[in-house]
């Protein structure tokens, strides 16, 4: 198992691939990680997708809706890993990988994505951990990023750091009111 100091070196990286091949590349990378026993250095491989409803037509007429997965970041997958020569080599030489964002070439390793930039992606995927919640406090100004109040700004008045349930104060039709939201629905401003 990786030591605590090594785990502090784990970061998220954006791996580029051909559009519409993200799931295949992610699958290839997961197999390589397993075959090369790199589980203690490469932790997660994520294709950021969400389920959406699309209109179905039959003979040119509306015929209802069906659910479909939509890629939020076409041509990109996200990899959480400890960057070293071996993991860098394995990731960039996986079939379908076209590069790693933040690499200037010439053998220079890429720069990781900050947790602040990854947080909205992870929240949309339902991947919330205590380290994210602990960065929010009563009095913080937040924006609702999805749900019925999407786009609304408010102030946290209560937060349950164990469950992630939040109560925010918002101005709605010129009046101050309270709304209960999930942690995954808000973002610090």
C-alpha positions in Angstrom: 0.0 0.0 0.0 1.2 3.5 -0.8 2.6 5.5 2.2 0.8 8.6 3.5 3.5 10.9 2.1 3.0 9.2 -1.3 -0.8 9.7 -1.1 -0.2 13.4 -0.6 1.3 13.4 -4.1 -1.8 12.1 -5.8 -3.5 14.6 -8.1 -6.0 14.7 -10.9 -4.8 14.9 -14.6 -6.8 15.5 -17.8 -6.0 12.8 -20.4 -7.0 13.7 -23.9 -8.4 11.2 -26.4 -10.4 11.0 -29.5 -14.0 12.3 -29.1 -16.5 9.5 -28.6 -13.7 7.0 -27.6 -13.5 8.1 -24.0 -15.1 5.0 -22.5 -13.0 2.6 -24.6 -9.8 4.5 -23.6 -10.8 4.5 -19.9 -11.5 0.7 -20.1 -8.1 0.1 -21.8 -6.3 2.2 -19.1 -8.1 0.4 -16.3 -7.0 -3.0 -17.8 -3.4 -1.8 -18.0 -3.4 -0.5 -14.4 -4.6 -3.9 -13.3 -2.2 -5.9 -15.5 0.8 -3.8 -14.4 -0.2 -3.8 -10.7 -0.3 0.0 -10.5 -3.4 0.3 -8.3 -1.4 2.0 -5.5 -0.3 4.7 -8.0 -3.3 5.2 -10.3 -6.5 5.4 -8.2 -9.4 6.5 -10.4 -10.1 6.7 -14.1 -13.2 8.8 -14.8 -15.3 9.6 -17.8 -17.5 12.6 -16.8 -21.0 11.6 -18.1 -24.5 12.3 -17.0 -27.8 10.8 -17.9 -30.1 13.0 -20.1 -33.4 12.6 -21.7 -33.6 13.0 -25.5 -36.7 13.3 -27.7 -37.4 10.3 -29.9 -39.2 10.6 -33.2 -40.9 8.0 -35.3 -42.0 8.8 -38.8 -41.1 12.5 -38.1 -43.5 12.7 -35.2 -42.6 12.9 -31.5 -42.6 9.4 -30.0 -41.6 10.1 -26.4 -38.2 10.3 -24.7 -35.4 7.9 -23.9 -32.4 8.2 -21.5 -28.9 8.5 -22.9 -25.5 9.1 -21.4 -24.0 12.5 -22.4 -20.2 13.2 -22.1 -19.7 16.5 -20.2 -16.1 16.8 -21.5 -15.8 15.2 -25.0 -12.3 14.1 -25.8 -11.2 14.0 -22.1 -11.0 11.6 -19.3 -9.8 12.3 -15.8 -7.2 10.2 -14.0 -6.3 10.5 -10.3 -2.7 9.3 -9.8 0.7 9.8 -8.4 2.8 11.1 -11.2 6.1 9.3 -11.7 8.0 8.0 -14.7 6.1 4.7 -14.8 2.6 6.0 -14.4 3.2 8.8 -16.9 4.5 6.2 -19.4 1.6 3.8 -18.9 -1.1 6.5 -19.3 0.4 8.3 -22.3 1.1 5.0 -24.1 -2.4 3.6 -23.6 -4.2 3.0 -27.0 -6.4 5.9 -27.8 -4.6 8.5 -25.6 -3.6 11.5 -27.6 -1.9 13.4 -24.7 -2.1 14.7 -21.2 -3.2 18.3 -20.7 -0.6 20.5 -19.2 2.4 18.7 -20.7 4.6 21.1 -22.6 6.4 18.3 -24.5 10.1 17.5 -24.5 9.7 15.0 -21.7 8.3 17.5 -19.3 5.6 16.0 -17.0 2.1 17.6 -17.1 0.8 19.8 -14.4 -2.1 18.5 -12.3 -5.6 20.0 -12.2 -6.3 21.8 -9.0 -8.9 20.4 -6.6 -10.9 23.6 -7.0 -11.2 22.9 -10.8 -12.0 19.2 -10.2 -14.6 19.8 -7.5 -17.5 20.7 -9.9 -16.7 17.7 -12.1 -16.6 15.3 -9.1 -19.8 16.8 -7.7 -21.7 16.3 -10.9 -20.6 12.7 -10.9 -21.7 12.3 -7.3 -18.2 11.7 -6.1 -18.0 13.8 -2.9 -15.6 13.2 -0.1 -15.1 14.8 3.3 -12.1 16.8 2.2 -14.4 18.8 -0.1 -17.1 19.4 2.5 -14.5 20.5 5.1 -13.5 23.4 2.9 -17.0 24.9 3.3 -18.2 26.9 6.3 -21.1 28.8 7.6 -21.0 32.3 6.1 -19.4 31.3 2.8 -21.0 32.7 -0.4 -22.0 29.9 -2.8 -23.8 29.5 -6.1 -26.2 26.7 -6.8 -24.8 24.8 -9.8 -27.7 22.5 -10.6 -31.1 21.5 -9.4 -34.2 23.7 -9.2 -32.3 26.7 -7.9 -29.5 26.6 -10.5 -27.8 30.0 -10.9 -29.0 31.3 -7.5 -26.4 32.8 -5.1 -26.7 32.6 -1.4 -24.9 32.3 1.9 -24.4 29.1 3.9 -26.3 29.4 7.2 -26.0 25.7 8.2 -24.0 22.7 7.0 -24.0 19.2 8.2 -20.5 18.1 7.4 -21.3 14.4 7.9 -24.2 14.2 5.4 -23.4 17.2 3.2 -26.9 18.8 3.7 -26.8 22.6 3.5 -29.2 25.4 4.3 -28.5 28.6 2.4 -30.0 32.0 2.6 -31.1 33.4 -0.8 -33.0 36.4 -2.0 -36.0 35.1 -3.9 -38.4 37.7 -5.4 -36.9 40.4 -3.3 -37.3 38.5 0.0 -34.7 36.7 2.0 -35.6 33.0 2.4 -33.9 29.8 3.2 -33.4 26.8 0.9 -32.1 23.3 1.7 -29.7 22.0 -0.9 -27.3 19.1 -1.2 -23.5 19.8 -1.0 -23.2 18.5 -4.6 -25.5 21.3 -5.8 -23.3 24.2 -4.6 -20.0 25.8 -5.5 -18.0 28.4 -3.6 -17.8 31.8 -5.2 
